């Protein structure tokens, strides 16, 4: 889908939802919000650990080994 078509498509979907069965929409929204509340902390932790990993010495070793066409030698020590 082209970016220019995005607003029109969003409005089309919002209109279809507004014209839909209110109970089904509310129940679906309720279920999805419960999932988001449960998964939110998991996502936050995952994202934080990814960023920590990007700043670890493993990144430099991984890049160096790739450039030098050799097997990486990662330290077995880990902060976790």
Secondary structure by P-SEA (a helix, b strand, c coil): ccccaaaaaaaaaaaaaaaccaaaaaaaaaaaaaaaaaaaaaaaaaaaaaaaaaacaaaaaaaaaaaacccccccccccc
